[in-house]
Amino acid sequence: MGFFGLLGAGNIGNDGSLEVVLEYVRQRHPEAELSCLCSGPELVEARYGVKAESLLWYHSRNRDATGVLAALLKAVGKVADTIKILTWTRRCDVVIVPGAGVLETTLPLRPWGFPYAMALLGVSGRLWGTKVALLNVGSNVIRQRTTRWLYRIAARSAHYRSFRDELSRDAWREMGLDTTKDDLYPDLAFAMPIPAGRPSDVVGVGVMEFHGGNDDRRRGEEIRSSYVAAMKRFVRRLVDDGREIRLLTGDEIDDPVVEEIFADLREQRPGLDPNRVTAAKLPTLGDLVTEIASLGAVVGTRYHNVLCSLKLAKPTISISYSQKMDSIMANMGLAEYCQSARAVDVDLLVRQLAELEAKPEEFWQRLRDRSAAKGKLLEKQYDVLDKTLFRESEEIR
């Protein structure tokens, strides 16, 4: 069987979803021979012990070429990708796309990259009789015609589909896909174990390299500048209030924002003890969960910063870059503690944080109960997957 997706490329949410599904497969189907077609094969092989191949030929090569040479290399890469996906899928009885926003356009995305690969995976599965499963995936209403068409092929071709929230399932219903038989299960991160440990008064501030989404390409730099400036002001406000801060990320590409915040503090607060504001190096989703367990509250931008904080019943504010974040916050009873990453109100953030930290214990216990219920739902889904994906293959063998 195989795993497919933007895995091993530095996004700890994507890799965490793979980790959860790997644990399920290894526990219930230890005889399965595993492989992975992904964007970071070296990391996947080293960290998870799964044989892996590169998903996109061009992205695995030197991409400094320009002009005619770049166009030629991209054309060669697209042919290579097509052949590889077709042949790799044929070798698999089952292919799982583990969670993540694999049907989303909430961040900038070119149609002939990953959307094309997803469509080709679906077509290959139908061609060879391979069961392709889109497992607890996220989506949104896609406005770009070509990207929507490619993702529609991927979704329609899947043997099994489940969505991580009603927002994602409703988006495809709005786009004309029959979703009446599609399952709805929580994000796979809710299956991560809860670490032991006592929380502190440290505030986690999650930041990201945010340029808006597919519809914001012309305003990308303006959006980023406004967002980063607001996060700098918020960190300074917390520092001036005597708070200790831990900067969180969710992808390697977020590191420049962290460095800009540190540079701003050196300039604006030159006498500040460097231990007051530190940054966490978090290579895995498990590391993120452990880090958040030690914090008192989280103000986050990355989806899994927010989700993991909710899972651990922390005072959580979402600086949302898409509706999926508003949706998970509302589902957990914190709808009024969201702001748009495109227009961050620092004064409001400070007030919201104070309000949340003053909530009684009964409020947080309800949050813990909701999180536990989501974990139990994922356990039930494993039985569904056993029946839908593995039973026939095992009977044939």
C-alpha positions, 0 to 999 in steps of 0.5 A: 500500500502507498501514501501520497501527498505533500509529505516530508517537505517541512509542514508538520501538520501534513507529516503529523497526519501521515504519522497518525495513519502509519500508526493505524496501518502498522498496528492493524495491518502489520503485513502491509508493504509500505511505500510513499510518493511525496515531496520530501522522500529523504525525510519520510524514509529517515523519520518513518522508515517508509520507502519513499520516492519524489512526487514532483520531478521538477521540484526535486531538481535545481530550479534556478533555470529561467526562460526557455530552459525552465519551460523545457525542464517543466515540460520534461518534469510533467511527463516524468511525473505522469509516468511515475504516478501511473506506475507507482499507483499500479504497484499499490493495492491501496493508496491513502492521502492522509488528511491535510488540506489537499483539496484546498486553495486557501494558500497560493497554488498553481494548478499544474503542480499538486492539483494535477498530481492529485487528479492523475492519482485518481485516474490511475486508481480507476485505471489499475483498480487501486483503492485511493482513499482521501482521508479526513481531508480539508477543502474550500470552494475553489474559484479557479476553474482549472484547479477546480476541474483537476481537484474534481477529478481527484475527488470523484475518482476516489474509492473512499472520501472523508472530510475533516469538517462540514465546511469542506464537505459542503464546499464540494456539495456547492461545487456539484459533487454528490457528497451524501455518502461521504464520511465526516471525521475530525482532523487526524491530529485529534488522534495524537496522544496528550503529553503529561506535564504542567502548563506555565504562564508562557504565551505561545504566539504562532506565526506563519509566512502569510501572503494570502490565498490564491485570490490574493496574488496581486496583493501578496506582499501587502498582506504579508507586510500588514500581518507581520507588522501586527504580529510584531506589535502584539509581541511587543505589547505582551513583552510590555505587559511582563509576559514571557513568549514562545514563538511557534511555527508549523512549516520551515518557510515560517522561519523568516517571520520569526527572525523579523520579530526578533530583529524588531525586538532588538531594535524596539526593546534593546534591553530586553532579556533574550529569555523573555521571547524564544522560538521553538524548533518543532520538527514533528506534530508530536513536538508541537503538541508537547510544546503547547502542553507546556504553555498557558495560552496560544494565539496562533495562525497556522491551522495546526497551532490552533487545532493542537491548542484546542485539543489540549484545552488551552485558551486559544485565539485564532488569527485565521487565514481561512474559514477552516480555522473559524469552523474548528474554533466554532465547533469547539465553542470559541467562535468569538475568539477569531480574527482575520490574518488579513486585518489583525487588531492588536488591541482586540487580541490583548483583550481577547487573551485576557478574557480567555485566561479568566474563563472558569475551569468548567469551560475548559473541561467542556473543551477537553470533553469535546476533544476526547470525543473527537479522538474516539470518533477517529478510533471508530473510523479505523473500523470503517477503513478496515472494511472499506480498504483492506478486507477485500484485498486480504480476502484476495490474498 
